[in-house]
């Protein structure tokens, strides 16, 4: 059993009620300031990276990538945020929970300096984040380890052809409905598109049960992400 401390990873997708935009400007501003204050209050316990999804998917406006060592801190933060003036107008569209874990397949493929970060997610500064929950078929887990490793080696080799795309894999087995949640950071959406298309041609892809919904998120500071809500 891995004795090292793992992180909880939460991808929190929010939709704001259109009634928010019809509130008086002063009330909207007060609600955003209160929301921002709660985020700052939890900054020592929960790393939060905000993204705007306005105009990209109809059912979500904001995505908060939250990372921490205490599940209860993420839960308490959620409760407090939903109690703010802005939070009263927020609907949770999706919320994916996962944890970090050492990979079974990538030890010999680690890029220099990444080995110690498999249990510690270190978000970069890329403008875009592409996220989706992921399930393998049950047949995949019944294959011999050597067969799975060979397919994953090919999968990883293709990933190395796209150095502008960084993958963050987290594990949801038993914690949530999916088996994994993957998040790809990049400044170049076209590179990510080409990577995904090429991966579709690998043998391992036939063992994918499901990998939707897929979200394209634009990284912004919290103030700008909240201002994207309009009004």
N, C-alpha and C positions, 0 to 999 in steps of 0.2 A: 504494500500500500504506500502511496506517495505521501511522505510526511511533510512536504513543503506546503506552505499556505497558498491556497488558491483564491482567486477573485471571483466574485459574483459579477455577472455582466447582464445588464438589462437594456433592451432597446424599447423605448417608450414612445409610442406614436399617438399624437393628440390631434383632435379636430375641435375647432372652436365654433360654438354656436353662432350663426349669423346675427343673432340679437346683440352680440358683443359690439358689432360695428355700428349699431344704432344708439349705443350709450353716449351720453355727453362726453366730450373730449377729456374733461378733467377727471371723470370717473374711470375712463379707460387708462389714462396715464397713472392714476393712483393704483389701479389694479396691477399694471405692469411693474411698477416700482415695488409693490408688495411681493409680487412673484419673484423678482430679482433678488430681493432681500432674503427670502427663504433659501434660494439657491446658494447665496453666499454663506448663509449660516451653516449649511451642511458641507461646505467645500472641504473641510478637513476630514470628512468621513466618506464622502461620495464624490468621485471625479465625474464632472458633467461636461459633455461636449455637445453644444446645441447645433441643430441643423434646421433649415427651412425646407419644407416640402410643398409650399404654396404653389399652385399651378402645375404641379408635376403629377400628383395622384389626387383624385377627387375626394377621397375619404380621409386624407390626413393633411395637416397644415404644419405640424412641428414634429421633429424627432429628437429625443434626448438620449444620447448614449451615456449610460450611467454605469460606473465601475466602482466597486468597493469590496471590502472584506466582511461586512456585516449586512446580512439580508434585512435585518430589522431597521437598519439605518435607511436603506432604500425605501422600505415600507413607511417609516415615519416621515421621510421627506415627501413622499407621495401624498400622504394625508395632509401635511401642512400646505403643500402647493395647491391642492384641490380646495382648501379652505380660504384661499386668497380671493380678492375681488375678481381677478381674471379666472382663477380656478373654478369658480362657480359656473363659468360658461364653457368649461372644457369637457369634452367626451373622450374617453380613452378608446381609440380605434383598434389598436393592437398593443400588446405588451409581451415581449419574448424574454424569458429568463434562461440563463445558461451559466456555466462556470468555466474557468480556464483549466487545462489539463495537458500533460505532456502527450505529444502525439505518438501513436504506435508506428507511424510510417516514415517520418521525416528526419530522424536523427542524423543520417548521413548527408542530408540535403540542406542542412541549416546554413543560412547565410552567416557570414562572420558577424559575431556580436549578438545574434538573435537567440542563442540557446537559452540564456538566462531569462529571456522575456516570454517564454512559452507559458509560464504561470503568471506573468505580469504583463498585461496589455499596456503598451506605450503608444497611444495614438500619435500619429504624425500631424503634419500641417496641411495635408492635401485638401483641396477645395471640395471634392466630392466623396461621398460614401455610398456604396452599393450593398444592400443588405437583403438576405433572404434566409428563411428557415429551410432546413434540409433533412430529408429522410433517405436512407438506403433501403433497398429491398431486404427481406429476411434471407433470401438466397445469398446475398453478399456475405453475410456473417457465417454462412455454412461453408463457404469456400475455404480451401487450405490457406494458411497464412502466407505461404510463398506466392500463391496465385494472386492474392490481394496486393501483396507488396509489389509484384511485377507491374500490375496495372497502375498502382499509385505512383511508381517510379516514372512511368510515362506521363501521367497526369502532372506530376511535379516538374518534370523536364519542360513541359509546355509552359507552365507558369513562369519558369526562369527565363523564357523568351520575352517576357513582358515585365522588365524591371521597374517600369513606372507604376505597376499595380502591386500593392501590398495587401496580403490577406491576413485577416484576424479570425481564427477559428475558435469558437467556444462550444461547449458540450452541454446538451440538455437532457440526456438520458435520465428518465425518471423524475426530472424536475419540471418539465413542460411537455407539450405535445410532440414537439419535434425532437430529433436526435442531435442536431447541430444547429447553430446559427452562425452564418459566415458573413463577414463584413469586409469589403474590399475598399481600400483607400487609393485614390488616384487624382491627379490633376488633369487626366486625359480620358474622358469617357469613351472615346473611339478605341483606345487601347483595351479597355475593359470589354467592350463589345466584341472586338476581335478575339480576345482571349476566350470568352465564353463560347463563341462560335467554334473555335478550334477544339475546345474541350468536348463539345458535342460529338466529335468524330472519334473519340477514344473508346476503347472497349469497356472501360470502367463506367462510362455514362449509361450503359444499358442497365446498370444496377441502381440507378437513381429512381426512387419511388416518386418523390415530389420535391420541388425546389421553388415553390411560389407561396405567397406573393413576393415580388421583387420590388424593392424601393430604391429610388435614386434620391439622394439627399444632398443639399447644398450647405456646406459649413458656413456659419456666420457667428458673430458674437451674439450673446443673449439679447442685447438691446435691439440689434438689427433683426434678429429672428422674430422677436415679439412685434416689432414695428411692421413686419411683413403681414401681420394679421389684418391690417387695414383699418379703415374707419377714420 
